[in-house]
Amino acid sequence: MLITHDTECSLSVLVELLNTSHEACGSEQLPDVAALSAFVVRQDISEVDSLSPADLAAVHRLRSRLREVFSAGSTEEAAELVNAVVAAAGTTPRLTNHDQHDWHIHYFAPHAAIGDHLAAELGMALAFIVMAGERERLRRCEAPDCARVFVDLSRNRSRRYCDSRTCGNRLHVAAYRARQRSAETVPTG
């Protein structure tokens, strides 16, 4: 599957946004406008003007709608969800080459509200995944105590955890310790 650099960047922002929710990490990571502003800076989201409480509320609503795509029961349902997000954003595709980035497409109107901006960019990234028949790459972490999501961009679609160093390693260590305890309780001889 060929994913452009822009789409990969948008998918990364998508995952980071979805994993800021209380559902994903146990506490709200975007509790106020200052946190949203820090998120925008951290994710290097361009053409964002001043943010307001209304913008924060719009991003929270969008985050919930985008998360639904990861649990859609069918490609048709995922497509309907993505179409609704993109349509509500009023996409305005345009070519641009800003901040030392080569030519690429922005799907949002210049200086659009952050909710519309993210809906257009992230919705289109999801649209490319669904269109390519790669919806199974949109995953939830398989660790039983983790609700984070990720996009599996591995060649063989084998990624199981949001982060192999945390969730994956923790489960592997737990399984190893369980095997060790089991081996210690097996009677010999």
N, C-alpha and C positions, 0 to 999 in steps of 0.2 A: 504494500500500500504506500503510495506516495503522498506524504503530508508536507505541505509547504512550510517554510520557516514561520511565516505569519500565523498559519493555523496552529502550529505547534506552540507558539507563544501564547495564542489565545486560549488554547486548551490548558496550558499551565496556569494562566490567570483564572480560568474557570475552576480548576481543581482547588486552587488556593482560596477562591471566594467561597466555594461550597464547604470547604473545611474550616471556615470561620464560624459556622453556626453552632449553637448550643448542642444540637443533635449530634454533630460530628466530634466535638471535643469537650463536651461537658460544661462549657461556659461560652457565653456570647463574646466573640473576638472583635466584633464591630459594634460596641455598645453606644458609641457616640460619633459625632462628626469628626472629632480629632482622630479617632481610630480609623475611620473611613479615609480621611486625608492621608494618614500614614500608609494605609494599604495602597492607595493610588500611587504614592511616591515609590514604595517598595516594589510594586509591580511595574513601574515605569509606564504608566498609562498616560498617553499623550492627550493634549488638547482638552484638559479638564479645567474648568473655571472654578470659582469659589463654590464650596459645598454648603448645604443647609440641612436642617433636620428633615425636610421633605425629601432631599436626595437620599439620606440614610434610610428612610422608610421605603423608598422606591427600590433601593438595592436589597433590602431585606426581603421585600416581596419577590423581586426577581430571583434572588437566591433560592427561595422555596420552589419557584416554578422551574428553574433549571435543574434542581435536584430531582424533580419528578421524572426527568428524561432518563436518569440512571436506573430508575426502577420501573420504567415502562414495560408492560407485558408483551408488547409486539412492536415491530418496526413501524407499523401504521400509527400506533399510539404515540411512539416517540416522534414521528414526523409531524403529527398534529400538534404536539406540545411545542416542538421547535418552530413550526410555522406560526403559531400563536404568539410566541415570544418575539420573533423577528417582525411580524406584521405590526405588533403593538409599538415596536421601536421606530417604525417608519424609516427603514433603511435608505441610505443615500450613498450607494457605492461611488467611490472616486479614487483616482490614482494620486499618490502623494509620495514625496521623498524628503522626509524631515529628519532632523537630529542625526545626521550621518547614516541614515538607513537608506538603502537603495529603493527603487520604485516598488511600491506595494499598494494594496487596496485597503482603504478604510471603508467600513460599511455604515458608519454613523455620520450624521451631518456635522459640519465643523462646529465645535464648542457645544455639542448637544449636552443635555443633562446627563449626569453620570449613569443613571438608570437606563436611559435610552442608548447611551454609548455602549455600555456593557451588554445590554440585550442584543444589540445589533452585532457586535464583534463576537461575543461568546455564542450567540444563537447561530451565526453563520459557521463557526468552527464546528458546532454540533451537527449542523446541516451537512457539512462535508463528510463527517464520520458516518452519519446515517445513510447518506447518498451512496457512499462507497461500500455499503453492506457490512460495515465494521462495528455495528452497535455493540457487539459483545466485548469490545475494548473498553466500554464505559462500565467500570466495575466499582463494587464496594469492597473494602478490605475484608479478607476472610478471617481475620482474627476475631474470635467471638466477642471480645469486649471493645471492639473498635467499629465506629460507624462512619469513618472517613471514606472518601471516594478517590478514585484515581482513573487515569486513562492509560491503559496498557498499550504502550507503543513498542513493546518488544517484538522482535521478528516472529516468534512462534506463539505469541499470545499466552505466555506462561506465567506472567506476573500474578501473584496472589495477594500481596499485601501492599498497603499504602506506602510503607517504608520497610525495606528488608532489614535495616539496622535496628528498628524498634520492634514493630509488630512481628515481623518474620523471625528475627533473632530470638525474641522473647518466647515465641511458641516452640521454636526448635530447642531452646534450652529447657523449657518445661517438659517436652517430650523426652529429651535425653535423661532428665532427672527422674521422670516416671519409669523409664526403662531401667535405670540404675536401682531404684527402689524395688521394682518388680524382681530384678535379678537377685537382690539381697534377700528377698523373702521366699524364694524358691528353695525348698529343701533339697539338700544334696545327699546322695548316697543311699 
